[in-house]
Amino acid sequence: MLNLHKLYVLDENQQPVAVQIPIAEFERIEEILEDYGLAQLIATPFENSEDGDRLNREDALNYYRSLKQNYVEG
């Protein structure tokens, strides 16, 4: 399991409202989520496919990149 070094941000009532983590750990979480998303795209029949085929790795990666480019800033 990924070991996270969390820093809790508290409000004036000492209630937790946010968590900070080192950027390297955040980037690792992003990689894990991307890998999981790609695996799901490969394993699940593609919704736009006429014959219900699954995407191969390269097609899944291209599709994921297009989603990321259209919906995620950065």
mmJSON file of the N, C-alpha and C atoms, coordinates in Angstrom:
{"data_MODEL":{"atom_site":{
"group_PDB":["ATOM","ATOM","ATOM","ATOM","ATOM","ATOM","ATOM","ATOM","ATOM","ATOM","ATOM","ATOM","ATOM","ATOM","ATOM","ATOM","ATOM","ATOM","ATOM","ATOM","ATOM","ATOM","ATOM","ATOM","ATOM","ATOM","ATOM","ATOM","ATOM","ATOM","ATOM","ATOM","ATOM","ATOM","ATOM","ATOM","ATOM","ATOM","ATOM","ATOM","ATOM","ATOM","ATOM","ATOM","ATOM","ATOM","ATOM","ATOM","ATOM","ATOM","ATOM","ATOM","ATOM","ATOM","ATOM","ATOM","ATOM","ATOM","ATOM","ATOM","ATOM","ATOM","ATOM","ATOM","ATOM","ATOM","ATOM","ATOM","ATOM","ATOM","ATOM","ATOM","ATOM","ATOM","ATOM","ATOM","ATOM","ATOM","ATOM","ATOM","ATOM","ATOM","ATOM","ATOM","ATOM","ATOM","ATOM","ATOM","ATOM","ATOM","ATOM","ATOM","ATOM","ATOM","ATOM","ATOM","ATOM","ATOM","ATOM","ATOM","ATOM","ATOM","ATOM","ATOM","ATOM","ATOM","ATOM","ATOM","ATOM","ATOM","ATOM","ATOM","ATOM","ATOM","ATOM","ATOM","ATOM","ATOM","ATOM","ATOM","ATOM","ATOM","ATOM","ATOM","ATOM","ATOM","ATOM","ATOM","ATOM","ATOM","ATOM","ATOM","ATOM","ATOM","ATOM","ATOM","ATOM","ATOM","ATOM","ATOM","ATOM","ATOM","ATOM","ATOM","ATOM","ATOM","ATOM","ATOM","ATOM","ATOM","ATOM","ATOM","ATOM","ATOM","ATOM","ATOM","ATOM","ATOM","ATOM","ATOM","ATOM","ATOM","ATOM","ATOM","ATOM","ATOM","ATOM","ATOM","ATOM","ATOM","ATOM","ATOM","ATOM","ATOM","ATOM","ATOM","ATOM","ATOM","ATOM","ATOM","ATOM","ATOM","ATOM","ATOM","ATOM","ATOM","ATOM","ATOM","ATOM","ATOM","ATOM","ATOM","ATOM","ATOM","ATOM","ATOM","ATOM","ATOM","ATOM","ATOM","ATOM","ATOM","ATOM","ATOM","ATOM","ATOM","ATOM","ATOM","ATOM","ATOM","ATOM","ATOM","ATOM","ATOM","ATOM","ATOM","ATOM","ATOM","ATOM","ATOM","ATOM","ATOM"],
"id":[1,2,3,4,5,6,7,8,9,10,11,12,13,14,15,16,17,18,19,20,21,22,23,24,25,26,27,28,29,30,31,32,33,34,35,36,37,38,39,40,41,42,43,44,45,46,47,48,49,50,51,52,53,54,55,56,57,58,59,60,61,62,63,64,65,66,67,68,69,70,71,72,73,74,75,76,77,78,79,80,81,82,83,84,85,86,87,88,89,90,91,92,93,94,95,96,97,98,99,100,101,102,103,104,105,106,107,108,109,110,111,112,113,114,115,116,117,118,119,120,121,122,123,124,125,126,127,128,129,130,131,132,133,134,135,136,137,138,139,140,141,142,143,144,145,146,147,148,149,150,151,152,153,154,155,156,157,158,159,160,161,162,163,164,165,166,167,168,169,170,171,172,173,174,175,176,177,178,179,180,181,182,183,184,185,186,187,188,189,190,191,192,193,194,195,196,197,198,199,200,201,202,203,204,205,206,207,208,209,210,211,212,213,214,215,216,217,218,219,220,221,222],
"type_symbol":["N","C","C","N","C","C","N","C","C","N","C","C","N","C","C","N","C","C","N","C","C","N","C","C","N","C","C","N","C","C","N","C","C","N","C","C","N","C","C","N","C","C","N","C","C","N","C","C","N","C","C","N","C","C","N","C","C","N","C","C","N","C","C","N","C","C","N","C","C","N","C","C","N","C","C","N","C","C","N","C","C","N","C","C","N","C","C","N","C","C","N","C","C","N","C","C","N","C","C","N","C","C","N","C","C","N","C","C","N","C","C","N","C","C","N","C","C","N","C","C","N","C","C","N","C","C","N","C","C","N","C","C","N","C","C","N","C","C","N","C","C","N","C","C","N","C","C","N","C","C","N","C","C","N","C","C","N","C","C","N","C","C","N","C","C","N","C","C","N","C","C","N","C","C","N","C","C","N","C","C","N","C","C","N","C","C","N","C","C","N","C","C","N","C","C","N","C","C","N","C","C","N","C","C","N","C","C","N","C","C","N","C","C","N","C","C","N","C","C","N","C","C"],
"label_atom_id":["N","CA","C","N","CA","C","N","CA","C","N","CA","C","N","CA","C","N","CA","C","N","CA","C","N","CA","C","N","CA","C","N","CA","C","N","CA","C","N","CA","C","N","CA","C","N","CA","C","N","CA","C","N","CA","C","N","CA","C","N","CA","C","N","CA","C","N","CA","C","N","CA","C","N","CA","C","N","CA","C","N","CA","C","N","CA","C","N","CA","C","N","CA","C","N","CA","C","N","CA","C","N","CA","C","N","CA","C","N","CA","C","N","CA","C","N","CA","C","N","CA","C","N","CA","C","N","CA","C","N","CA","C","N","CA","C","N","CA","C","N","CA","C","N","CA","C","N","CA","C","N","CA","C","N","CA","C","N","CA","C","N","CA","C","N","CA","C","N","CA","C","N","CA","C","N","CA","C","N","CA","C","N","CA","C","N","CA","C","N","CA","C","N","CA","C","N","CA","C","N","CA","C","N","CA","C","N","CA","C","N","CA","C","N","CA","C","N","CA","C","N","CA","C","N","CA","C","N","CA","C","N","CA","C","N","CA","C","N","CA","C","N","CA","C","N","CA","C","N","CA","C","N","CA","C","N","CA","C"],
"label_alt_id":[null,null,null,null,null,null,null,null,null,null,null,null,null,null,null,null,null,null,null,null,null,null,null,null,null,null,null,null,null,null,null,null,null,null,null,null,null,null,null,null,null,null,null,null,null,null,null,null,null,null,null,null,null,null,null,null,null,null,null,null,null,null,null,null,null,null,null,null,null,null,null,null,null,null,null,null,null,null,null,null,null,null,null,null,null,null,null,null,null,null,null,null,null,null,null,null,null,null,null,null,null,null,null,null,null,null,null,null,null,null,null,null,null,null,null,null,null,null,null,null,null,null,null,null,null,null,null,null,null,null,null,null,null,null,null,null,null,null,null,null,null,null,null,null,null,null,null,null,null,null,null,null,null,null,null,null,null,null,null,null,null,null,null,null,null,null,null,null,null,null,null,null,null,null,null,null,null,null,null,null,null,null,null,null,null,null,null,null,null,null,null,null,null,null,null,null,null,null,null,null,null,null,null,null,null,null,null,null,null,null,null,null,null,null,null,null,null,null,null,null,null,null],
"label_comp_id":["MET","MET","MET","LEU","LEU","LEU","ASN","ASN","ASN","LEU","LEU","LEU","HIS","HIS","HIS","LYS","LYS","LYS","LEU","LEU","LEU","TYR","TYR","TYR","VAL","VAL","VAL","LEU","LEU","LEU","ASP","ASP","ASP","GLU","GLU","GLU","ASN","ASN","ASN","GLN","GLN","GLN","GLN","GLN","GLN","PRO","PRO","PRO","VAL","VAL","VAL","ALA","ALA","ALA","VAL","VAL","VAL","GLN","GLN","GLN","ILE","ILE","ILE","PRO","PRO","PRO","ILE","ILE","ILE","ALA","ALA","ALA","GLU","GLU","GLU","PHE","PHE","PHE","GLU","GLU","GLU","ARG","ARG","ARG","ILE","ILE","ILE","GLU","GLU","GLU","GLU","GLU","GLU","ILE","ILE","ILE","LEU","LEU","LEU","GLU","GLU","GLU","ASP","ASP","ASP","TYR","TYR","TYR","GLY","GLY","GLY","LEU","LEU","LEU","ALA","ALA","ALA","GLN","GLN","GLN","LEU","LEU","LEU","ILE","ILE","ILE","ALA","ALA","ALA","THR","THR","THR","PRO","PRO","PRO","PHE","PHE","PHE","GLU","GLU","GLU","ASN","ASN","ASN","SER","SER","SER","GLU","GLU","GLU","ASP","ASP","ASP","GLY","GLY","GLY","ASP","ASP","ASP","ARG","ARG","ARG","LEU","LEU","LEU","ASN","ASN","ASN","ARG","ARG","ARG","GLU","GLU","GLU","ASP","ASP","ASP","ALA","ALA","ALA","LEU","LEU","LEU","ASN","ASN","ASN","TYR","TYR","TYR","TYR","TYR","TYR","ARG","ARG","ARG","SER","SER","SER","LEU","LEU","LEU","LYS","LYS","LYS","GLN","GLN","GLN","ASN","ASN","ASN","TYR","TYR","TYR","VAL","VAL","VAL","GLU","GLU","GLU","GLY","GLY","GLY"],
"label_asym_id":["A","A","A","A","A","A","A","A","A","A","A","A","A","A","A","A","A","A","A","A","A","A","A","A","A","A","A","A","A","A","A","A","A","A","A","A","A","A","A","A","A","A","A","A","A","A","A","A","A","A","A","A","A","A","A","A","A","A","A","A","A","A","A","A","A","A","A","A","A","A","A","A","A","A","A","A","A","A","A","A","A","A","A","A","A","A","A","A","A","A","A","A","A","A","A","A","A","A","A","A","A","A","A","A","A","A","A","A","A","A","A","A","A","A","A","A","A","A","A","A","A","A","A","A","A","A","A","A","A","A","A","A","A","A","A","A","A","A","A","A","A","A","A","A","A","A","A","A","A","A","A","A","A","A","A","A","A","A","A","A","A","A","A","A","A","A","A","A","A","A","A","A","A","A","A","A","A","A","A","A","A","A","A","A","A","A","A","A","A","A","A","A","A","A","A","A","A","A","A","A","A","A","A","A","A","A","A","A","A","A","A","A","A","A","A","A","A","A","A","A","A","A"],
"label_entity_id":["1","1","1","1","1","1","1","1","1","1","1","1","1","1","1","1","1","1","1","1","1","1","1","1","1","1","1","1","1","1","1","1","1","1","1","1","1","1","1","1","1","1","1","1","1","1","1","1","1","1","1","1","1","1","1","1","1","1","1","1","1","1","1","1","1","1","1","1","1","1","1","1","1","1","1","1","1","1","1","1","1","1","1","1","1","1","1","1","1","1","1","1","1","1","1","1","1","1","1","1","1","1","1","1","1","1","1","1","1","1","1","1","1","1","1","1","1","1","1","1","1","1","1","1","1","1","1","1","1","1","1","1","1","1","1","1","1","1","1","1","1","1","1","1","1","1","1","1","1","1","1","1","1","1","1","1","1","1","1","1","1","1","1","1","1","1","1","1","1","1","1","1","1","1","1","1","1","1","1","1","1","1","1","1","1","1","1","1","1","1","1","1","1","1","1","1","1","1","1","1","1","1","1","1","1","1","1","1","1","1","1","1","1","1","1","1","1","1","1","1","1","1"],
"label_seq_id":[1,1,1,2,2,2,3,3,3,4,4,4,5,5,5,6,6,6,7,7,7,8,8,8,9,9,9,10,10,10,11,11,11,12,12,12,13,13,13,14,14,14,15,15,15,16,16,16,17,17,17,18,18,18,19,19,19,20,20,20,21,21,21,22,22,22,23,23,23,24,24,24,25,25,25,26,26,26,27,27,27,28,28,28,29,29,29,30,30,30,31,31,31,32,32,32,33,33,33,34,34,34,35,35,35,36,36,36,37,37,37,38,38,38,39,39,39,40,40,40,41,41,41,42,42,42,43,43,43,44,44,44,45,45,45,46,46,46,47,47,47,48,48,48,49,49,49,50,50,50,51,51,51,52,52,52,53,53,53,54,54,54,55,55,55,56,56,56,57,57,57,58,58,58,59,59,59,60,60,60,61,61,61,62,62,62,63,63,63,64,64,64,65,65,65,66,66,66,67,67,67,68,68,68,69,69,69,70,70,70,71,71,71,72,72,72,73,73,73,74,74,74],
"pdbx_PDB_ins_code":[null,null,null,null,null,null,null,null,null,null,null,null,null,null,null,null,null,null,null,null,null,null,null,null,null,null,null,null,null,null,null,null,null,null,null,null,null,null,null,null,null,null,null,null,null,null,null,null,null,null,null,null,null,null,null,null,null,null,null,null,null,null,null,null,null,null,null,null,null,null,null,null,null,null,null,null,null,null,null,null,null,null,null,null,null,null,null,null,null,null,null,null,null,null,null,null,null,null,null,null,null,null,null,null,null,null,null,null,null,null,null,null,null,null,null,null,null,null,null,null,null,null,null,null,null,null,null,null,null,null,null,null,null,null,null,null,null,null,null,null,null,null,null,null,null,null,null,null,null,null,null,null,null,null,null,null,null,null,null,null,null,null,null,null,null,null,null,null,null,null,null,null,null,null,null,null,null,null,null,null,null,null,null,null,null,null,null,null,null,null,null,null,null,null,null,null,null,null,null,null,null,null,null,null,null,null,null,null,null,null,null,null,null,null,null,null,null,null,null,null,null,null],
"Cartn_x":[0.835,0.0,0.88,0.389,1.103,1.087,2.255,2.358,2.275,1.232,1.042,1.457,2.15,2.552,1.571,0.525,-0.574,-0.335,-0.705,-0.7,-2.123,-2.79,-4.172,-4.245,-5.17,-5.432,-6.707,-6.624,-7.745,-8.354,-9.661,-10.315,-10.16,-10.821,-10.682,-11.242,-12.079,-12.636,-11.851,-10.686,-9.804,-10.436,-11.31,-11.923,-11.154,-10.853,-10.123,-10.972,-10.37,-11.068,-10.342,-9.088,-8.323,-7.111,-6.471,-5.25,-4.233,-2.997,-1.9,-1.009,-0.536,0.427,1.551,2.731,3.835,3.465,3.957,3.631,4.025,5.125,5.55,4.521,3.941,2.917,1.635,1.285,0.114,0.289,1.474,1.739,1.669,2.119,2.036,0.571,-0.26,-1.696,-2.312,-1.938,-2.437,-2.074,-0.83,-0.388,-1.214,-1.441,-2.219,-3.634,-4.253,-5.614,-5.667,-4.678,-4.628,-4.475,-3.591,-3.405,-4.693,-5.384,-6.642,-7.678,-7.767,-8.717,-8.433,-7.161,-6.802,-7.168,-6.926,-7.28,-8.779,-9.568,-11.021,-11.451,-10.819,-11.144,-10.822,-9.723,-9.325,-10.256,-10.678,-11.461,-12.946,-13.444,-14.869,-15.145,-16.207,-16.552,-16.739,-16.19,-16.226,-17.624,-18.181,-19.576,-19.843,-18.84,-19.048,-18.76,-18.356,-18.034,-19.316,-19.413,-20.606,-20.737,-19.628,-19.686,-19.331,-19.183,-18.915,-17.507,-16.588,-15.198,-14.572,-13.615,-12.823,-11.696,-11.225,-10.11,-8.798,-7.874,-6.538,-5.822,-4.648,-3.948,-3.712,-3.248,-2.934,-4.194,-5.281,-6.533,-7.078,-6.975,-7.433,-6.618,-5.314,-4.439,-4.792,-5.008,-5.389,-6.736,-7.69,-9.006,-8.888,-8.117,-7.916,-7.275,-6.273,-5.613,-6.596,-7.477,-8.459,-9.426,-9.82,-10.692,-9.969,-8.731,-7.956,-7.772,-7.509,-7.287,-8.583,-9.716,-10.994,-11.579,-11.277,-11.968,-11.092,-9.783,-8.899,-7.929,-7.836,-6.85,-5.506,-4.456,-3.147,-2.293],
"Cartn_y":[-1.176,0.0,1.238,2.289,3.555,4.254,4.607,5.302,6.799,7.458,8.887,9.666,10.756,11.649,12.822,12.706,13.665,14.776,15.978,17.133,17.672,17.615,18.051,19.561,20.186,21.613,21.76,22.557,22.708,24.097,24.19,25.498,26.122,27.259,27.967,27.184,26.177,25.326,24.025,23.99,22.816,21.579,21.813,20.731,20.561,19.319,19.113,19.52,20.291,20.749,20.366,19.952,19.587,18.768,18.173,17.408,17.824,18.014,18.276,17.042,16.718,15.623,16.109,15.523,15.918,15.69,16.558,16.487,15.147,14.568,13.269,12.183,12.232,11.253,11.499,12.766,13.103,12.596,12.809,12.35,10.828,10.136,8.666,8.222,8.922,8.611,8.809,9.888,10.128,8.97,8.503,7.383,6.128,5.855,4.67,4.764,5.935,6.123,6.014,6.571,6.464,5.012,4.279,2.862,2.077,2.367,1.694,2.029,3.308,3.722,3.054,2.968,2.285,0.811,0.182,-1.233,-1.426,-0.502,-0.594,-0.404,0.528,0.729,-0.507,-1.154,-2.354,-3.526,-3.636,-4.794,-4.699,-3.5,-3.296,-3.059,-3.659,-3.373,-1.87,-1.353,0.078,0.477,1.504,1.887,2.392,2.964,3.478,2.447,1.266,0.225,-0.436,-0.595,-1.212,-2.683,-3.365,-4.795,-5.103,-4.068,-4.297,-4.749,-4.53,-4.932,-4.151,-4.794,-4.12,-3.368,-2.328,-1.563,-2.27,-2.23,-2.714,-1.621,-1.912,-0.969,0.366,0.348,1.6,2.436,1.793,2.519,3.065,2.286,2.745,3.956,3.913,5.022,6.281,6.13,7.28,7.848,6.971,7.415,8.135,7.584,8.203,9.581,9.687,10.981,12.012,11.588,12.529,12.983,12.08,12.462,13.441,13.129,13.972,15.363,15.416,16.694,17.515,16.855,17.561,17.951,17.194,17.407,17.784,17.707,17.989,19.092,20.093,21.133,20.685,21.125,20.835,20.117],
"Cartn_z":[0.0,0.0,0.0,-0.63,-0.718,0.634,1.133,2.406,2.151,2.689,2.491,3.73,3.506,4.581,4.578,5.401,5.396,6.41,6.001,6.884,6.878,8.029,8.119,8.285,7.571,7.683,8.51,9.575,10.503,10.377,10.641,10.668,12.052,12.262,13.542,14.722,14.434,15.494,15.651,15.033,15.08,14.441,13.467,12.71,11.402,11.012,9.757,8.551,7.649,6.446,5.16,5.273,4.089,4.516,3.496,3.73,2.677,3.094,2.174,2.14,0.934,0.778,-0.128,-0.019,-0.901,-2.37,-3.24,-4.668,-5.276,-4.858,-5.4,-5.081,-3.898,-3.529,-4.317,-4.528,-5.336,-6.765,-7.344,-8.705,-8.792,-7.767,-7.742,-7.696,-6.919,-6.872,-8.255,-8.939,-10.298,-11.229,-11.144,-11.984,-11.708,-10.437,-10.051,-10.604,-10.474,-10.984,-12.499,-13.183,-14.637,-15.068,-14.411,-14.743,-14.525,-13.425,-13.138,-14.217,-14.574,-15.607,-16.937,-17.309,-18.555,-18.502,-17.369,-17.226,-17.383,-16.848,-16.98,-18.432,-19.142,-20.552,-21.376,-21.044,-21.785,-21.465,-20.22,-19.776,-20.117,-20.346,-20.566,-22.04,-22.576,-23.974,-24.179,-25.264,-25.558,-25.976,-25.33,-25.549,-26.959,-27.635,-28.988,-30.07,-29.663,-30.627,-31.12,-32.42,-32.997,-32.616,-32.481,-32.168,-30.712,-29.867,-28.451,-28.152,-29.091,-28.862,-27.719,-27.097,-26.074,-26.76,-26.105,-26.649,-26.352,-27.312,-27.0,-26.214,-25.71,-24.833,-25.513,-26.753,-27.458,-27.701,-28.118,-28.33,-27.016,-25.943,-24.633,-24.177,-24.394,-24.012,-24.805,-26.108,-26.93,-26.502,-26.232,-25.782,-24.44,-23.52,-22.21,-22.364,-23.207,-23.422,-23.97,-24.866,-25.411,-24.324,-23.444,-22.323,-21.401,-21.083,-20.184,-20.788,-22.087,-22.759,-22.785,-22.96,-23.05,-21.705,-20.649,-19.385,-18.2,-18.336,-17.214,-17.616,-16.783,-17.023,-16.472,-17.097,-16.552,-17.426],
"occupancy":[1.0,1.0,1.0,1.0,1.0,1.0,1.0,1.0,1.0,1.0,1.0,1.0,1.0,1.0,1.0,1.0,1.0,1.0,1.0,1.0,1.0,1.0,1.0,1.0,1.0,1.0,1.0,1.0,1.0,1.0,1.0,1.0,1.0,1.0,1.0,1.0,1.0,1.0,1.0,1.0,1.0,1.0,1.0,1.0,1.0,1.0,1.0,1.0,1.0,1.0,1.0,1.0,1.0,1.0,1.0,1.0,1.0,1.0,1.0,1.0,1.0,1.0,1.0,1.0,1.0,1.0,1.0,1.0,1.0,1.0,1.0,1.0,1.0,1.0,1.0,1.0,1.0,1.0,1.0,1.0,1.0,1.0,1.0,1.0,1.0,1.0,1.0,1.0,1.0,1.0,1.0,1.0,1.0,1.0,1.0,1.0,1.0,1.0,1.0,1.0,1.0,1.0,1.0,1.0,1.0,1.0,1.0,1.0,1.0,1.0,1.0,1.0,1.0,1.0,1.0,1.0,1.0,1.0,1.0,1.0,1.0,1.0,1.0,1.0,1.0,1.0,1.0,1.0,1.0,1.0,1.0,1.0,1.0,1.0,1.0,1.0,1.0,1.0,1.0,1.0,1.0,1.0,1.0,1.0,1.0,1.0,1.0,1.0,1.0,1.0,1.0,1.0,1.0,1.0,1.0,1.0,1.0,1.0,1.0,1.0,1.0,1.0,1.0,1.0,1.0,1.0,1.0,1.0,1.0,1.0,1.0,1.0,1.0,1.0,1.0,1.0,1.0,1.0,1.0,1.0,1.0,1.0,1.0,1.0,1.0,1.0,1.0,1.0,1.0,1.0,1.0,1.0,1.0,1.0,1.0,1.0,1.0,1.0,1.0,1.0,1.0,1.0,1.0,1.0,1.0,1.0,1.0,1.0,1.0,1.0,1.0,1.0,1.0,1.0,1.0,1.0,1.0,1.0,1.0,1.0,1.0,1.0],
"B_iso_or_equiv":[0.0,0.0,0.0,0.0,0.0,0.0,0.0,0.0,0.0,0.0,0.0,0.0,0.0,0.0,0.0,0.0,0.0,0.0,0.0,0.0,0.0,0.0,0.0,0.0,0.0,0.0,0.0,0.0,0.0,0.0,0.0,0.0,0.0,0.0,0.0,0.0,0.0,0.0,0.0,0.0,0.0,0.0,0.0,0.0,0.0,0.0,0.0,0.0,0.0,0.0,0.0,0.0,0.0,0.0,0.0,0.0,0.0,0.0,0.0,0.0,0.0,0.0,0.0,0.0,0.0,0.0,0.0,0.0,0.0,0.0,0.0,0.0,0.0,0.0,0.0,0.0,0.0,0.0,0.0,0.0,0.0,0.0,0.0,0.0,0.0,0.0,0.0,0.0,0.0,0.0,0.0,0.0,0.0,0.0,0.0,0.0,0.0,0.0,0.0,0.0,0.0,0.0,0.0,0.0,0.0,0.0,0.0,0.0,0.0,0.0,0.0,0.0,0.0,0.0,0.0,0.0,0.0,0.0,0.0,0.0,0.0,0.0,0.0,0.0,0.0,0.0,0.0,0.0,0.0,0.0,0.0,0.0,0.0,0.0,0.0,0.0,0.0,0.0,0.0,0.0,0.0,0.0,0.0,0.0,0.0,0.0,0.0,0.0,0.0,0.0,0.0,0.0,0.0,0.0,0.0,0.0,0.0,0.0,0.0,0.0,0.0,0.0,0.0,0.0,0.0,0.0,0.0,0.0,0.0,0.0,0.0,0.0,0.0,0.0,0.0,0.0,0.0,0.0,0.0,0.0,0.0,0.0,0.0,0.0,0.0,0.0,0.0,0.0,0.0,0.0,0.0,0.0,0.0,0.0,0.0,0.0,0.0,0.0,0.0,0.0,0.0,0.0,0.0,0.0,0.0,0.0,0.0,0.0,0.0,0.0,0.0,0.0,0.0,0.0,0.0,0.0,0.0,0.0,0.0,0.0,0.0,0.0],
"pdbx_formal_charge":[null,null,null,null,null,null,null,null,null,null,null,null,null,null,null,null,null,null,null,null,null,null,null,null,null,null,null,null,null,null,null,null,null,null,null,null,null,null,null,null,null,null,null,null,null,null,null,null,null,null,null,null,null,null,null,null,null,null,null,null,null,null,null,null,null,null,null,null,null,null,null,null,null,null,null,null,null,null,null,null,null,null,null,null,null,null,null,null,null,null,null,null,null,null,null,null,null,null,null,null,null,null,null,null,null,null,null,null,null,null,null,null,null,null,null,null,null,null,null,null,null,null,null,null,null,null,null,null,null,null,null,null,null,null,null,null,null,null,null,null,null,null,null,null,null,null,null,null,null,null,null,null,null,null,null,null,null,null,null,null,null,null,null,null,null,null,null,null,null,null,null,null,null,null,null,null,null,null,null,null,null,null,null,null,null,null,null,null,null,null,null,null,null,null,null,null,null,null,null,null,null,null,null,null,null,null,null,null,null,null,null,null,null,null,null,null,null,null,null,null,null,null],
"auth_seq_id":[1,1,1,2,2,2,3,3,3,4,4,4,5,5,5,6,6,6,7,7,7,8,8,8,9,9,9,10,10,10,11,11,11,12,12,12,13,13,13,14,14,14,15,15,15,16,16,16,17,17,17,18,18,18,19,19,19,20,20,20,21,21,21,22,22,22,23,23,23,24,24,24,25,25,25,26,26,26,27,27,27,28,28,28,29,29,29,30,30,30,31,31,31,32,32,32,33,33,33,34,34,34,35,35,35,36,36,36,37,37,37,38,38,38,39,39,39,40,40,40,41,41,41,42,42,42,43,43,43,44,44,44,45,45,45,46,46,46,47,47,47,48,48,48,49,49,49,50,50,50,51,51,51,52,52,52,53,53,53,54,54,54,55,55,55,56,56,56,57,57,57,58,58,58,59,59,59,60,60,60,61,61,61,62,62,62,63,63,63,64,64,64,65,65,65,66,66,66,67,67,67,68,68,68,69,69,69,70,70,70,71,71,71,72,72,72,73,73,73,74,74,74],
"auth_comp_id":["MET","MET","MET","LEU","LEU","LEU","ASN","ASN","ASN","LEU","LEU","LEU","HIS","HIS","HIS","LYS","LYS","LYS","LEU","LEU","LEU","TYR","TYR","TYR","VAL","VAL","VAL","LEU","LEU","LEU","ASP","ASP","ASP","GLU","GLU","GLU","ASN","ASN","ASN","GLN","GLN","GLN","GLN","GLN","GLN","PRO","PRO","PRO","VAL","VAL","VAL","ALA","ALA","ALA","VAL","VAL","VAL","GLN","GLN","GLN","ILE","ILE","ILE","PRO","PRO","PRO","ILE","ILE","ILE","ALA","ALA","ALA","GLU","GLU","GLU","PHE","PHE","PHE","GLU","GLU","GLU","ARG","ARG","ARG","ILE","ILE","ILE","GLU","GLU","GLU","GLU","GLU","GLU","ILE","ILE","ILE","LEU","LEU","LEU","GLU","GLU","GLU","ASP","ASP","ASP","TYR","TYR","TYR","GLY","GLY","GLY","LEU","LEU","LEU","ALA","ALA","ALA","GLN","GLN","GLN","LEU","LEU","LEU","ILE","ILE","ILE","ALA","ALA","ALA","THR","THR","THR","PRO","PRO","PRO","PHE","PHE","PHE","GLU","GLU","GLU","ASN","ASN","ASN","SER","SER","SER","GLU","GLU","GLU","ASP","ASP","ASP","GLY","GLY","GLY","ASP","ASP","ASP","ARG","ARG","ARG","LEU","LEU","LEU","ASN","ASN","ASN","ARG","ARG","ARG","GLU","GLU","GLU","ASP","ASP","ASP","ALA","ALA","ALA","LEU","LEU","LEU","ASN","ASN","ASN","TYR","TYR","TYR","TYR","TYR","TYR","ARG","ARG","ARG","SER","SER","SER","LEU","LEU","LEU","LYS","LYS","LYS","GLN","GLN","GLN","ASN","ASN","ASN","TYR","TYR","TYR","VAL","VAL","VAL","GLU","GLU","GLU","GLY","GLY","GLY"],
"auth_asym_id":["A","A","A","A","A","A","A","A","A","A","A","A","A","A","A","A","A","A","A","A","A","A","A","A","A","A","A","A","A","A","A","A","A","A","A","A","A","A","A","A","A","A","A","A","A","A","A","A","A","A","A","A","A","A","A","A","A","A","A","A","A","A","A","A","A","A","A","A","A","A","A","A","A","A","A","A","A","A","A","A","A","A","A","A","A","A","A","A","A","A","A","A","A","A","A","A","A","A","A","A","A","A","A","A","A","A","A","A","A","A","A","A","A","A","A","A","A","A","A","A","A","A","A","A","A","A","A","A","A","A","A","A","A","A","A","A","A","A","A","A","A","A","A","A","A","A","A","A","A","A","A","A","A","A","A","A","A","A","A","A","A","A","A","A","A","A","A","A","A","A","A","A","A","A","A","A","A","A","A","A","A","A","A","A","A","A","A","A","A","A","A","A","A","A","A","A","A","A","A","A","A","A","A","A","A","A","A","A","A","A","A","A","A","A","A","A","A","A","A","A","A","A"],
"auth_atom_id":["N","CA","C","N","CA","C","N","CA","C","N","CA","C","N","CA","C","N","CA","C","N","CA","C","N","CA","C","N","CA","C","N","CA","C","N","CA","C","N","CA","C","N","CA","C","N","CA","C","N","CA","C","N","CA","C","N","CA","C","N","CA","C","N","CA","C","N","CA","C","N","CA","C","N","CA","C","N","CA","C","N","CA","C","N","CA","C","N","CA","C","N","CA","C","N","CA","C","N","CA","C","N","CA","C","N","CA","C","N","CA","C","N","CA","C","N","CA","C","N","CA","C","N","CA","C","N","CA","C","N","CA","C","N","CA","C","N","CA","C","N","CA","C","N","CA","C","N","CA","C","N","CA","C","N","CA","C","N","CA","C","N","CA","C","N","CA","C","N","CA","C","N","CA","C","N","CA","C","N","CA","C","N","CA","C","N","CA","C","N","CA","C","N","CA","C","N","CA","C","N","CA","C","N","CA","C","N","CA","C","N","CA","C","N","CA","C","N","CA","C","N","CA","C","N","CA","C","N","CA","C","N","CA","C","N","CA","C","N","CA","C","N","CA","C","N","CA","C","N","CA","C","N","CA","C","N","CA","C"],
"pdbx_PDB_model_num":[1,1,1,1,1,1,1,1,1,1,1,1,1,1,1,1,1,1,1,1,1,1,1,1,1,1,1,1,1,1,1,1,1,1,1,1,1,1,1,1,1,1,1,1,1,1,1,1,1,1,1,1,1,1,1,1,1,1,1,1,1,1,1,1,1,1,1,1,1,1,1,1,1,1,1,1,1,1,1,1,1,1,1,1,1,1,1,1,1,1,1,1,1,1,1,1,1,1,1,1,1,1,1,1,1,1,1,1,1,1,1,1,1,1,1,1,1,1,1,1,1,1,1,1,1,1,1,1,1,1,1,1,1,1,1,1,1,1,1,1,1,1,1,1,1,1,1,1,1,1,1,1,1,1,1,1,1,1,1,1,1,1,1,1,1,1,1,1,1,1,1,1,1,1,1,1,1,1,1,1,1,1,1,1,1,1,1,1,1,1,1,1,1,1,1,1,1,1,1,1,1,1,1,1,1,1,1,1,1,1,1,1,1,1,1,1,1,1,1,1,1,1]
}}}
